[in-house]
Amino acid sequence: MELTSSKESGLQIVTVQHQRIDAAVALTFKDQMREISDGHSETVLLDLNHVQFIDSSGLGAIVAAMKNLSPARKLALAGLTPTVEKVFRLTRMDSVFGVYATVDAALSALRT
């Protein structure tokens, strides 16, 4: 599991460089998210454009990453592939997170 991080306009962008977030990598994902997002920007934008598959363990790991952030911070999602977007929509988790079609769309919306 590889995550990369960058900052832009006061946001931290964390990009998942892996095609799956499933039971096999969920714990590693959660630990890496905790390390990479510790004490940074108010908003963390999770870029999922490389992720082609997510299962309930992966979904739980993303929720855990959100809960790990302090209450003043939020986690937004961008670049959901159709399969991943369907999982978020069917579980209604798309109402829990701010979900944006692209990183650029998220940056435009979150800057204001």
C-alpha positions, 0 to 999 in steps of 0.5 A, a space after each residue: 500500500 503506497 500513499 503519497 501526500 502533497 499540499 495545495 491551498 491549505 489542503 493536504 492531498 493524500 493519493 492512494 497509489 494502489 488499485 484495491 483497498 480491501 481486507 488485505 491492506 485495510 490495516 496498513 492503509 489505516 496506519 499509513 493514513 494516521 501517520 501521513 495526516 497527523 497534525 497537518 491541514 484542516 482538510 484532508 482530501 483523499 484522492 482515490 482515482 487509482 482505486 478500482 475496488 473497495 470492500 467493507 474493510 476498505 470502507 471501514 478503514 476510510 471511516 476510521 481515517 476520518 474518525 482519527 482526525 481531530 473534530 475540527 478537521 474533515 476528510 473529503 474524497 475525490 476521483 472515485 472510479 465508477 465501481 468505488 462510487 457505487 459502493 459509497 452510494 449503496 452504503 450511503 457513505 457518500 452523504 458522510 463525506 464530501 465527494 468530488 468528481 476530481 481533485 480539481 473540483 474538490 480544490 475549487 469547492 473546498 477553497 471557498 
